Amino acid sequence: MTRPGPLTAPPAPAGAAPLATAAREKLPRFLASVETALRGKPEVVRLAVIALIARGHLLIEDVPGVGKTTLARALARSMDAGFRRIQFTSDLLPSDILGVSIYDPASREFEFHPGPIFTHVLLADEINRGTPKTQSALLEAMEEGQVSIEGQTLPLPRPFIVLATQNPFEYHGTFALPESELDRFLMRLEIGYPEAAAERLIVRAPPGARVVETLTPVFEAAEMEALAGAAEAVHVAEPVVDYILALAHATRRDRRLVLGVSPRGAQALLRAARARALLNGREHVLPDDVKALAVPVFGHRVVVREGELEAGERARAGSRAVAALVAATPVPL
């Protein structure tokens, strides 16, 4: 599977632009800030920050009340970034997300009023309650960081991340996300119930919204964008690329799966692995980075051949299948 080649980064060429050193030094403070609001879930916070650094988007599937909104608001507050929340409903229109042009009698011209998508951190709450037409309004924004409205292409602020939530156990009045939209999310996460000690602190503490308001920004939005650029420069050796491709190809050959991971999914895993390496203070990707992220990056991109699954089981079945493939795929040394 692998070809000979070093896993560590080669020496940087003379004159290469330095990494965002100052911003990288702030990463532990940034993680601690977000963890102050989302207690007892350090790994969830790390994965969310990885997605942010990798310029990716998050799909959070979990029951109400475990901190999905708190996570989104804490990310925005900790980097002094814009935050908007959209409550998806069956009567929500694409213009409610993107914006609309309104005629101004004084100037006798149409004036564009931007929608809530023009922000840094967008919480798409209960995204599966929106109709497919409304859900599709996010596709261009998530893939290209821009929106096309009335013949004009408008760039979105950077960084830009969509955190979409849905309750996997509630299907009445919902519209399942199609594979094309699921593929736009870098990772799918579950927050889960906190451990007993953390839950005791949560119960005794002020409500999550009040905790978030006490957070002090650690990053400017521009600094987070610099980190994203630094992650793109993290070295990936050929054996690591081979490992990513081997995992992707395994999903396409597995008889348990109707749909395997696309090349875009393999590319997403590489981006996430680079961001994890940077978060861990390295300038090169290790196979462990790939192994740690394969399930959250690939799990929602595969479709399991299991017939009718109970509510909430499709995503979990995909994650279990990917975990089994990771365990069976040799890791490059």
WOLIN-V735877 format. One record per residue. RES is the residue in one letter. SS is DSSP state (helix for helix, strand for strand, loop for the rest). OMEGA is omega in whole degrees, -180 to 180 (* if undefined). D_LAST is the distance of its C-alpha to the last C-alpha in Angstrom with 2 decimals. Layout:
res->[RES,RES]
ss->[SS,SS]
omega->[OMEGA,OMEGA]
d_last->[D_LAST,D_LAST]
This chain:
res->[M,T,R,P,G,P,L,T,A,P,P,A,P,A,G,A,A,P,L,A,T,A,A,R,E,K,L,P,R,F,L,A,S,V,E,T,A,L,R,G,K,P,E,V,V,R,L,A,V,I,A,L,I,A,R,G,H,L,L,I,E,D,V,P,G,V,G,K,T,T,L,A,R,A,L,A,R,S,M,D,A,G,F,R,R,I,Q,F,T,S,D,L,L,P,S,D,I,L,G,V,S,I,Y,D,P,A,S,R,E,F,E,F,H,P,G,P,I,F,T,H,V,L,L,A,D,E,I,N,R,G,T,P,K,T,Q,S,A,L,L,E,A,M,E,E,G,Q,V,S,I,E,G,Q,T,L,P,L,P,R,P,F,I,V,L,A,T,Q,N,P,F,E,Y,H,G,T,F,A,L,P,E,S,E,L,D,R,F,L,M,R,L,E,I,G,Y,P,E,A,A,A,E,R,L,I,V,R,A,P,P,G,A,R,V,V,E,T,L,T,P,V,F,E,A,A,E,M,E,A,L,A,G,A,A,E,A,V,H,V,A,E,P,V,V,D,Y,I,L,A,L,A,H,A,T,R,R,D,R,R,L,V,L,G,V,S,P,R,G,A,Q,A,L,L,R,A,A,R,A,R,A,L,L,N,G,R,E,H,V,L,P,D,D,V,K,A,L,A,V,P,V,F,G,H,R,V,V,V,R,E,G,E,L,E,A,G,E,R,A,R,A,G,S,R,A,V,A,A,L,V,A,A,T,P,V,P,L]
ss->[loop,loop,loop,loop,loop,loop,loop,loop,loop,loop,loop,loop,loop,loop,loop,loop,loop,loop,loop,loop,helix,helix,helix,helix,helix,loop,helix,helix,helix,helix,helix,helix,helix,helix,helix,helix,helix,loop,loop,loop,loop,helix,helix,helix,helix,helix,helix,helix,helix,helix,helix,helix,helix,loop,loop,loop,loop,strand,strand,strand,strand,loop,loop,loop,loop,loop,loop,helix,helix,helix,helix,helix,helix,helix,helix,helix,helix,helix,loop,loop,loop,loop,strand,strand,strand,strand,strand,loop,loop,loop,loop,loop,loop,helix,helix,helix,helix,helix,strand,strand,strand,strand,strand,strand,loop,loop,loop,loop,strand,strand,strand,strand,strand,strand,loop,loop,loop,loop,loop,loop,strand,strand,strand,strand,strand,loop,helix,helix,helix,loop,loop,helix,helix,helix,helix,helix,helix,helix,helix,helix,helix,helix,helix,helix,loop,strand,strand,strand,strand,loop,loop,strand,strand,strand,strand,loop,loop,loop,loop,loop,strand,strand,strand,strand,strand,strand,loop,loop,loop,loop,loop,loop,loop,loop,loop,loop,loop,loop,helix,helix,helix,helix,loop,loop,loop,loop,strand,strand,strand,loop,loop,loop,loop,loop,loop,helix,helix,helix,helix,helix,helix,helix,helix,helix,loop,loop,loop,helix,helix,helix,helix,helix,helix,loop,loop,loop,loop,loop,loop,loop,helix,helix,helix,helix,helix,helix,helix,helix,helix,helix,helix,helix,loop,loop,strand,loop,loop,helix,helix,helix,helix,helix,helix,helix,helix,helix,helix,helix,helix,helix,helix,helix,helix,loop,loop,loop,strand,strand,strand,loop,loop,loop,helix,helix,helix,helix,helix,helix,helix,helix,helix,helix,helix,helix,helix,helix,helix,helix,helix,loop,loop,loop,loop,strand,loop,loop,helix,helix,helix,helix,helix,helix,helix,helix,helix,helix,helix,helix,helix,helix,helix,loop,strand,strand,loop,loop,loop,loop,loop,loop,loop,loop,helix,helix,helix,helix,helix,helix,helix,helix,helix,helix,helix,helix,helix,helix,helix,helix,loop,loop,loop,loop,loop]
omega->[-173,173,-180,178,-178,176,179,-176,174,178,179,178,179,178,180,-179,180,176,-178,-172,-178,-180,180,179,-180,-175,177,177,179,178,-179,180,-179,180,176,180,180,-173,172,-179,-177,-178,176,179,179,-180,178,179,176,178,179,180,-178,-177,180,-179,-174,169,-178,180,180,-180,179,171,-179,172,-178,179,179,179,-179,-178,179,176,-179,-178,-177,175,174,-175,177,180,175,180,176,175,-178,176,-177,-179,176,-179,175,180,176,179,-173,-175,-176,175,-178,-178,178,-178,-177,-179,-177,178,175,180,-178,176,-176,179,-177,179,-180,-180,178,-179,-178,175,176,-172,-178,-174,-178,172,175,178,178,179,180,177,-177,178,-179,-169,-178,-180,-178,-176,-170,179,-180,175,178,-177,176,176,179,176,-176,179,176,177,175,-4,178,-180,174,170,-179,180,171,177,-175,-176,-179,-175,-179,178,-180,179,-177,178,179,-179,-179,179,177,-178,179,178,180,-177,169,-177,166,179,178,178,179,173,-172,-177,179,-179,177,178,180,-178,-177,-176,174,177,-176,-178,-180,178,-179,-178,180,-178,177,-180,178,-180,158,179,-180,179,176,177,176,176,178,177,179,180,180,-180,180,-174,175,-180,-177,177,178,176,178,180,177,-179,179,178,179,-180,179,179,-179,-178,-173,-177,179,-172,174,-178,178,-177,180,174,178,177,177,177,179,179,177,179,-179,180,176,-179,179,178,179,180,179,174,179,177,176,-179,174,175,178,177,180,-178,-178,-173,-174,-177,179,-180,-176,-169,-178,-178,-180,177,-176,178,-178,180,-180,179,176,-179,177,-175,-177,-178,-180,178,177,179,179,-180,179,179,179,179,177,180,-176,-176,-179,180,178,-179,*]
d_last->[11.41,9.22,10.88,10.12,10.36,9.84,8.63,11.77,15.20,17.35,20.74,23.17,25.98,29.37,31.43,28.64,29.88,28.72,27.01,29.40,29.14,32.19,31.21,27.71,29.52,31.59,28.79,29.07,32.83,32.43,30.30,32.86,35.69,34.51,33.72,37.31,38.56,36.01,35.95,33.42,30.87,28.37,25.46,27.83,28.90,25.39,24.69,28.10,27.48,24.17,26.27,28.90,26.66,25.14,28.76,28.35,30.73,30.67,32.23,33.15,34.43,36.22,39.67,42.16,42.36,38.77,38.41,37.42,40.17,39.62,35.98,37.10,39.99,38.00,35.45,38.40,40.36,37.56,37.18,40.91,40.45,42.73,42.52,44.34,44.48,45.60,46.80,46.27,49.25,50.64,53.16,50.78,51.07,48.67,51.17,50.74,47.14,47.45,50.97,54.36,57.03,60.39,63.65,65.22,69.03,69.53,67.37,67.86,64.16,61.22,58.99,55.34,54.37,50.58,49.11,46.72,43.67,44.34,42.44,39.04,38.18,39.77,39.99,40.75,42.07,42.29,41.24,41.82,45.53,45.96,46.99,44.62,46.61,46.15,42.44,42.01,43.53,40.18,38.11,38.85,38.55,35.11,33.74,35.55,36.89,40.45,43.33,45.96,49.45,52.69,51.37,49.73,46.06,45.54,42.34,41.11,40.42,36.98,34.91,35.74,34.19,35.61,35.18,36.66,37.63,38.87,39.91,38.16,40.96,43.86,44.67,48.40,49.13,45.55,43.96,40.40,38.06,37.35,33.86,34.51,35.05,32.26,29.88,31.14,29.83,26.38,26.05,28.16,28.63,30.75,32.21,33.62,36.18,35.71,35.46,38.84,38.77,37.75,40.32,43.02,42.39,42.45,45.72,47.40,46.22,48.03,47.09,43.82,45.78,47.51,44.31,42.79,45.95,45.42,42.02,42.08,40.13,37.13,36.25,38.46,37.44,36.92,34.39,32.28,32.51,31.33,28.23,27.60,27.91,25.53,22.86,23.28,22.40,19.00,16.41,14.04,11.71,11.99,8.54,9.49,12.91,11.92,10.49,13.84,15.80,14.46,15.64,18.85,19.58,19.13,21.90,24.13,23.93,24.35,27.95,28.29,28.15,31.01,29.33,25.67,24.01,25.44,23.88,25.38,23.43,20.09,21.36,22.34,18.89,17.64,20.72,20.24,16.63,18.07,20.89,18.86,16.92,20.41,21.88,19.42,20.41,17.47,17.85,14.41,12.66,9.52,8.15,10.39,13.24,13.09,12.90,15.78,17.91,17.63,20.63,23.02,22.34,22.37,24.62,27.90,27.14,27.17,30.33,30.37,32.70,34.62,38.12,39.96,37.92,39.64,39.90,36.69,34.59,33.34,30.84,29.71,29.34,27.12,24.89,24.75,23.86,20.97,19.70,19.89,17.96,15.11,15.11,15.21,12.57,9.14,6.38,3.79,0.00]
